[in-house]
Amino acid sequence: MTSKKLVNTVAGCADEALAGLVACNPNLQLLHGHRVALRSDLDSLKGRVALLSGGGSGHEPAHAGFIGKGMLTGVIAGAVFTSPAVGSILAAIRAVAQAGTVGTLLIVKNYTGDRLNFGLAREQARAEGIPVEMVVIGDDSAFTVLKKAGRRGLCGTVLIHKVAGALAEAGMGLEEITNRVSAVAKAMGTLGVSLSSCSVPGSRPTFELSPDEVELGLGIHGEAGVRRIKMASANEIVTLMLDHMTASSSVSRVPVQSGEGLSRCLPAFCPTLGRGLESLTLVLCLSTGSSVVLMVNNLGGLSFLELGIIADAAVRTLEDRGVKIARALVGTFMTALEMPGISLTLLLVDEPLLKLIDAETTASAWPNVAKVSVTGRKRSRAAPAEPLEAPVSTVAGGLTSERVVLVLEQVCTTLLGLEEHLNALDRAAGDGDCGTTHSRAARAIQGWLKEGPPPASPAQLLSKLSLLLLEKMGGSSGALYGLFLTAAAQPLKAKTDLPAWCAAMDAGLEAMQKYGKAAPGDRTMLDSLWAAGQELQAWKSPGANLLQVLTKAVQSAEAAAEATKNMEAGAGRASYISSARLDQPDPGAVAAAAVLRAILEALQGQGV
């Protein structure tokens, strides 16, 4: 079965994708009759070197996203995962030559089709008298033994676009740019890992993985990697990737060294590179550790949440090994369609090379990278000190710590037991995490109780619980409960008799309505609490019985929670769902009623 794609036709998807990019970017133009995008200000490049790159489509934002001042002059795109046509490559070379450029550098990823087609176009252009050079980038660090085809060209190619673009913008000649980027490319490596495959439009996934497998060392065309590993944590996978990339036994390793062993790299590393990088290597070998540019690249289908976790793991792991991260680029640079995976790129750098990385560019896909080292920066700021608590006047009706603990433990036990039930209710109208959210609150309260006895002052108790839920519970429920408890604490600062507790309930409900925008009848947690609050008004009468009134309040809350299944949602996430699908009680209302029931039972058990 083929995967679903939002395309018009399989045959036209590459042309339309490139046309869409150009249509939205006034700095780009299409070359008529060819799948070629060029800078719209070609005439401004007279006397400078032009930079052309490209390859198959499906790697967006590469390659056209990196066209701009300070990066590429243009790109030639093929069909999805297919090398571009020789005629289009030659047409692009001719176009930039006619604009008055003094030569063209072709930056090509090391794949057979790209080498052949770009190489043939180069030879034809040279036969016409156009100065053209070509560098083939192979930054793949997956293979541990030498392959005849060489290392594949992966996301590190984008860094070569950036370095070459800065050199061209500075007016450097074709031969010198070629030599410089060829040397830089040898100090770089990339490794990819994926949770599953991708699929070319109109086709099935290119390979299959079982749920507990991860593909290591794969390319950018949906091809399988060098081996499959068991699914593990992000930290473990990043460690494995960096170990693989820097293993001394691998021919495709990146020669990254930790501080204590860096000097040993000089004899083995320097002879393998051109003159342009010898000074770089010497600087690195004499320093306390390697200095690198780290690139964390989304292969297309990874969430930004996961990308951030991977980036954090990569930075921590490298720095723990004594490696200095001079710059960190995190984002989507070179994809394999919708592949859910990442690649890590390491480029050894010195200050002159960093200046090229930092040089200005107008390319739309190049990130706004801070021009300072990542390593050595202070990453956290001390949180403001909590304000000193105002002394609470001693009033009658304070709670004993033992009684508070028993009540809170009963509430926590109840919420933990309802986790799956509340999640099931929430799946119809939300994201299915209501039970999880309330369980998170329960565990936070349990942990808090273990730290010491809770305050006996009701106002302080509710304030502490408010802060705890706001910090640990999360979601709208955490915010609403936090608001409720914060407001409810205020009337209890002066008095703690039954009328004061009724006033506390009223204040909490008012705050929830003010900021939550829900009203009774809107099918929310407020329905249960509001019903209970109406019964608690009886506490204002002289001689009111605590448990009798509270029992009626709990019964009303439970009835209100059950009644929510017949209500149309007027607030919250459920308000976006068709009422025909809402045939179960609101989970928030059920949870609120359950909390009140737990408080009642705990007090009854203590013989209050």
RATALIN-V898676 format. One record per residue. N is the residue number from 1. RES is the residue in three letters. SS is DSSP state (hx for helix, st for strand, lp for the rest). Layout:
# RATALIN-V898676
n: (N | N)
res: (RES | RES)
ss: (SS | SS)
This chain:
# RATALIN-V898676
n: (1 | 2 | 3 | 4 | 5 | 6 | 7 | 8 | 9 | 10 | 11 | 12 | 13 | 14 | 15 | 16 | 17 | 18 | 19 | 20 | 21 | 22 | 23 | 24 | 25 | 26 | 27 | 28 | 29 | 30 | 31 | 32 | 33 | 34 | 35 | 36 | 37 | 38 | 39 | 40 | 41 | 42 | 43 | 44 | 45 | 46 | 47 | 48 | 49 | 50 | 51 | 52 | 53 | 54 | 55 | 56 | 57 | 58 | 59 | 60 | 61 | 62 | 63 | 64 | 65 | 66 | 67 | 68 | 69 | 70 | 71 | 72 | 73 | 74 | 75 | 76 | 77 | 78 | 79 | 80 | 81 | 82 | 83 | 84 | 85 | 86 | 87 | 88 | 89 | 90 | 91 | 92 | 93 | 94 | 95 | 96 | 97 | 98 | 99 | 100 | 101 | 102 | 103 | 104 | 105 | 106 | 107 | 108 | 109 | 110 | 111 | 112 | 113 | 114 | 115 | 116 | 117 | 118 | 119 | 120 | 121 | 122 | 123 | 124 | 125 | 126 | 127 | 128 | 129 | 130 | 131 | 132 | 133 | 134 | 135 | 136 | 137 | 138 | 139 | 140 | 141 | 142 | 143 | 144 | 145 | 146 | 147 | 148 | 149 | 150 | 151 | 152 | 153 | 154 | 155 | 156 | 157 | 158 | 159 | 160 | 161 | 162 | 163 | 164 | 165 | 166 | 167 | 168 | 169 | 170 | 171 | 172 | 173 | 174 | 175 | 176 | 177 | 178 | 179 | 180 | 181 | 182 | 183 | 184 | 185 | 186 | 187 | 188 | 189 | 190 | 191 | 192 | 193 | 194 | 195 | 196 | 197 | 198 | 199 | 200 | 201 | 202 | 203 | 204 | 205 | 206 | 207 | 208 | 209 | 210 | 211 | 212 | 213 | 214 | 215 | 216 | 217 | 218 | 219 | 220 | 221 | 222 | 223 | 224 | 225 | 226 | 227 | 228 | 229 | 230 | 231 | 232 | 233 | 234 | 235 | 236 | 237 | 238 | 239 | 240 | 241 | 242 | 243 | 244 | 245 | 246 | 247 | 248 | 249 | 250 | 251 | 252 | 253 | 254 | 255 | 256 | 257 | 258 | 259 | 260 | 261 | 262 | 263 | 264 | 265 | 266 | 267 | 268 | 269 | 270 | 271 | 272 | 273 | 274 | 275 | 276 | 277 | 278 | 279 | 280 | 281 | 282 | 283 | 284 | 285 | 286 | 287 | 288 | 289 | 290 | 291 | 292 | 293 | 294 | 295 | 296 | 297 | 298 | 299 | 300 | 301 | 302 | 303 | 304 | 305 | 306 | 307 | 308 | 309 | 310 | 311 | 312 | 313 | 314 | 315 | 316 | 317 | 318 | 319 | 320 | 321 | 322 | 323 | 324 | 325 | 326 | 327 | 328 | 329 | 330 | 331 | 332 | 333 | 334 | 335 | 336 | 337 | 338 | 339 | 340 | 341 | 342 | 343 | 344 | 345 | 346 | 347 | 348 | 349 | 350 | 351 | 352 | 353 | 354 | 355 | 356 | 357 | 358 | 359 | 360 | 361 | 362 | 363 | 364 | 365 | 366 | 367 | 368 | 369 | 370 | 371 | 372 | 373 | 374 | 375 | 376 | 377 | 378 | 379 | 380 | 381 | 382 | 383 | 384 | 385 | 386 | 387 | 388 | 389 | 390 | 391 | 392 | 393 | 394 | 395 | 396 | 397 | 398 | 399 | 400 | 401 | 402 | 403 | 404 | 405 | 406 | 407 | 408 | 409 | 410 | 411 | 412 | 413 | 414 | 415 | 416 | 417 | 418 | 419 | 420 | 421 | 422 | 423 | 424 | 425 | 426 | 427 | 428 | 429 | 430 | 431 | 432 | 433 | 434 | 435 | 436 | 437 | 438 | 439 | 440 | 441 | 442 | 443 | 444 | 445 | 446 | 447 | 448 | 449 | 450 | 451 | 452 | 453 | 454 | 455 | 456 | 457 | 458 | 459 | 460 | 461 | 462 | 463 | 464 | 465 | 466 | 467 | 468 | 469 | 470 | 471 | 472 | 473 | 474 | 475 | 476 | 477 | 478 | 479 | 480 | 481 | 482 | 483 | 484 | 485 | 486 | 487 | 488 | 489 | 490 | 491 | 492 | 493 | 494 | 495 | 496 | 497 | 498 | 499 | 500 | 501 | 502 | 503 | 504 | 505 | 506 | 507 | 508 | 509 | 510 | 511 | 512 | 513 | 514 | 515 | 516 | 517 | 518 | 519 | 520 | 521 | 522 | 523 | 524 | 525 | 526 | 527 | 528 | 529 | 530 | 531 | 532 | 533 | 534 | 535 | 536 | 537 | 538 | 539 | 540 | 541 | 542 | 543 | 544 | 545 | 546 | 547 | 548 | 549 | 550 | 551 | 552 | 553 | 554 | 555 | 556 | 557 | 558 | 559 | 560 | 561 | 562 | 563 | 564 | 565 | 566 | 567 | 568 | 569 | 570 | 571 | 572 | 573 | 574 | 575 | 576 | 577 | 578 | 579 | 580 | 581 | 582 | 583 | 584 | 585 | 586 | 587 | 588 | 589 | 590 | 591 | 592 | 593 | 594 | 595 | 596 | 597 | 598 | 599 | 600 | 601 | 602 | 603 | 604 | 605 | 606 | 607 | 608)
res: (MET | THR | SER | LYS | LYS | LEU | VAL | ASN | THR | VAL | ALA | GLY | CYS | ALA | ASP | GLU | ALA | LEU | ALA | GLY | LEU | VAL | ALA | CYS | ASN | PRO | ASN | LEU | GLN | LEU | LEU | HIS | GLY | HIS | ARG | VAL | ALA | LEU | ARG | SER | ASP | LEU | ASP | SER | LEU | LYS | GLY | ARG | VAL | ALA | LEU | LEU | SER | GLY | GLY | GLY | SER | GLY | HIS | GLU | PRO | ALA | HIS | ALA | GLY | PHE | ILE | GLY | LYS | GLY | MET | LEU | THR | GLY | VAL | ILE | ALA | GLY | ALA | VAL | PHE | THR | SER | PRO | ALA | VAL | GLY | SER | ILE | LEU | ALA | ALA | ILE | ARG | ALA | VAL | ALA | GLN | ALA | GLY | THR | VAL | GLY | THR | LEU | LEU | ILE | VAL | LYS | ASN | TYR | THR | GLY | ASP | ARG | LEU | ASN | PHE | GLY | LEU | ALA | ARG | GLU | GLN | ALA | ARG | ALA | GLU | GLY | ILE | PRO | VAL | GLU | MET | VAL | VAL | ILE | GLY | ASP | ASP | SER | ALA | PHE | THR | VAL | LEU | LYS | LYS | ALA | GLY | ARG | ARG | GLY | LEU | CYS | GLY | THR | VAL | LEU | ILE | HIS | LYS | VAL | ALA | GLY | ALA | LEU | ALA | GLU | ALA | GLY | MET | GLY | LEU | GLU | GLU | ILE | THR | ASN | ARG | VAL | SER | ALA | VAL | ALA | LYS | ALA | MET | GLY | THR | LEU | GLY | VAL | SER | LEU | SER | SER | CYS | SER | VAL | PRO | GLY | SER | ARG | PRO | THR | PHE | GLU | LEU | SER | PRO | ASP | GLU | VAL | GLU | LEU | GLY | LEU | GLY | ILE | HIS | GLY | GLU | ALA | GLY | VAL | ARG | ARG | ILE | LYS | MET | ALA | SER | ALA | ASN | GLU | ILE | VAL | THR | LEU | MET | LEU | ASP | HIS | MET | THR | ALA | SER | SER | SER | VAL | SER | ARG | VAL | PRO | VAL | GLN | SER | GLY | GLU | GLY | LEU | SER | ARG | CYS | LEU | PRO | ALA | PHE | CYS | PRO | THR | LEU | GLY | ARG | GLY | LEU | GLU | SER | LEU | THR | LEU | VAL | LEU | CYS | LEU | SER | THR | GLY | SER | SER | VAL | VAL | LEU | MET | VAL | ASN | ASN | LEU | GLY | GLY | LEU | SER | PHE | LEU | GLU | LEU | GLY | ILE | ILE | ALA | ASP | ALA | ALA | VAL | ARG | THR | LEU | GLU | ASP | ARG | GLY | VAL | LYS | ILE | ALA | ARG | ALA | LEU | VAL | GLY | THR | PHE | MET | THR | ALA | LEU | GLU | MET | PRO | GLY | ILE | SER | LEU | THR | LEU | LEU | LEU | VAL | ASP | GLU | PRO | LEU | LEU | LYS | LEU | ILE | ASP | ALA | GLU | THR | THR | ALA | SER | ALA | TRP | PRO | ASN | VAL | ALA | LYS | VAL | SER | VAL | THR | GLY | ARG | LYS | ARG | SER | ARG | ALA | ALA | PRO | ALA | GLU | PRO | LEU | GLU | ALA | PRO | VAL | SER | THR | VAL | ALA | GLY | GLY | LEU | THR | SER | GLU | ARG | VAL | VAL | LEU | VAL | LEU | GLU | GLN | VAL | CYS | THR | THR | LEU | LEU | GLY | LEU | GLU | GLU | HIS | LEU | ASN | ALA | LEU | ASP | ARG | ALA | ALA | GLY | ASP | GLY | ASP | CYS | GLY | THR | THR | HIS | SER | ARG | ALA | ALA | ARG | ALA | ILE | GLN | GLY | TRP | LEU | LYS | GLU | GLY | PRO | PRO | PRO | ALA | SER | PRO | ALA | GLN | LEU | LEU | SER | LYS | LEU | SER | LEU | LEU | LEU | LEU | GLU | LYS | MET | GLY | GLY | SER | SER | GLY | ALA | LEU | TYR | GLY | LEU | PHE | LEU | THR | ALA | ALA | ALA | GLN | PRO | LEU | LYS | ALA | LYS | THR | ASP | LEU | PRO | ALA | TRP | CYS | ALA | ALA | MET | ASP | ALA | GLY | LEU | GLU | ALA | MET | GLN | LYS | TYR | GLY | LYS | ALA | ALA | PRO | GLY | ASP | ARG | THR | MET | LEU | ASP | SER | LEU | TRP | ALA | ALA | GLY | GLN | GLU | LEU | GLN | ALA | TRP | LYS | SER | PRO | GLY | ALA | ASN | LEU | LEU | GLN | VAL | LEU | THR | LYS | ALA | VAL | GLN | SER | ALA | GLU | ALA | ALA | ALA | GLU | ALA | THR | LYS | ASN | MET | GLU | ALA | GLY | ALA | GLY | ARG | ALA | SER | TYR | ILE | SER | SER | ALA | ARG | LEU | ASP | GLN | PRO | ASP | PRO | GLY | ALA | VAL | ALA | ALA | ALA | ALA | VAL | LEU | ARG | ALA | ILE | LEU | GLU | ALA | LEU | GLN | GLY | GLN | GLY | VAL)
ss: (lp | lp | lp | lp | lp | lp | lp | lp | lp | lp | lp | lp | hx | hx | hx | hx | hx | hx | hx | hx | hx | hx | hx | lp | lp | lp | lp | st | st | st | lp | lp | lp | lp | lp | st | st | st | st | lp | lp | hx | hx | hx | hx | lp | lp | lp | st | st | st | st | st | st | st | st | st | lp | lp | lp | lp | lp | lp | hx | hx | hx | st | lp | lp | lp | lp | st | lp | st | st | st | st | st | st | st | lp | lp | lp | lp | lp | hx | hx | hx | hx | hx | hx | hx | hx | hx | hx | hx | hx | hx | lp | lp | lp | lp | st | st | st | st | st | st | st | lp | lp | hx | hx | hx | hx | hx | hx | hx | hx | hx | hx | hx | hx | hx | hx | hx | hx | lp | lp | lp | lp | st | st | st | st | st | st | lp | lp | st | lp | lp | lp | lp | lp | lp | lp | lp | lp | lp | lp | lp | lp | lp | lp | hx | hx | hx | hx | hx | hx | hx | hx | hx | hx | hx | hx | hx | hx | lp | lp | lp | lp | hx | hx | hx | hx | hx | hx | hx | hx | hx | hx | hx | hx | lp | lp | st | st | st | st | st | st | st | lp | lp | lp | lp | lp | lp | lp | lp | lp | lp | lp | lp | lp | lp | lp | lp | lp | lp | st | st | st | st | lp | lp | lp | lp | lp | lp | lp | lp | lp | lp | st | st | st | st | lp | lp | lp | hx | hx | hx | hx | hx | hx | hx | hx | hx | hx | hx | hx | hx | lp | lp | lp | lp | lp | lp | lp | lp | lp | lp | lp | lp | hx | hx | hx | hx | hx | hx | hx | hx | hx | hx | hx | hx | lp | lp | lp | lp | hx | hx | hx | hx | hx | hx | hx | hx | hx | hx | hx | hx | lp | lp | lp | lp | st | st | st | st | st | st | st | st | lp | st | lp | lp | lp | hx | hx | hx | hx | hx | hx | hx | hx | hx | hx | hx | hx | hx | hx | hx | hx | hx | lp | lp | lp | st | st | st | st | st | st | st | st | lp | lp | lp | lp | lp | lp | lp | st | lp | st | st | st | st | st | st | st | st | lp | lp | hx | hx | hx | hx | hx | hx | hx | hx | lp | lp | lp | lp | lp | lp | lp | lp | lp | lp | lp | lp | lp | lp | lp | lp | lp | lp | lp | lp | lp | lp | lp | lp | lp | lp | lp | lp | lp | lp | lp | lp | lp | lp | lp | lp | lp | lp | lp | lp | lp | lp | hx | hx | hx | hx | hx | hx | hx | hx | hx | hx | hx | hx | hx | hx | hx | hx | hx | lp | hx | hx | hx | hx | hx | hx | hx | hx | hx | lp | lp | lp | lp | lp | lp | hx | hx | hx | hx | hx | hx | hx | hx | hx | hx | hx | hx | hx | hx | hx | hx | hx | lp | lp | lp | lp | lp | lp | lp | hx | hx | hx | hx | hx | hx | hx | hx | hx | hx | hx | hx | hx | hx | hx | lp | lp | hx | hx | hx | hx | hx | hx | hx | hx | hx | hx | hx | hx | hx | hx | hx | hx | hx | lp | lp | lp | lp | lp | lp | hx | hx | hx | hx | hx | hx | hx | hx | hx | hx | hx | hx | hx | hx | hx | hx | hx | hx | hx | lp | lp | lp | lp | lp | lp | lp | lp | hx | hx | hx | hx | hx | hx | hx | hx | hx | hx | hx | hx | hx | hx | hx | hx | lp | lp | lp | lp | lp | hx | hx | hx | hx | hx | hx | hx | hx | hx | hx | hx | hx | hx | hx | hx | hx | hx | hx | hx | hx | hx | lp | lp | lp | lp | lp | lp | hx | hx | hx | hx | lp | lp | hx | hx | hx | lp | lp | lp | lp | lp | hx | hx | hx | hx | hx | hx | hx | hx | hx | hx | hx | hx | hx | hx | hx | hx | hx | hx | hx | lp | lp | lp)
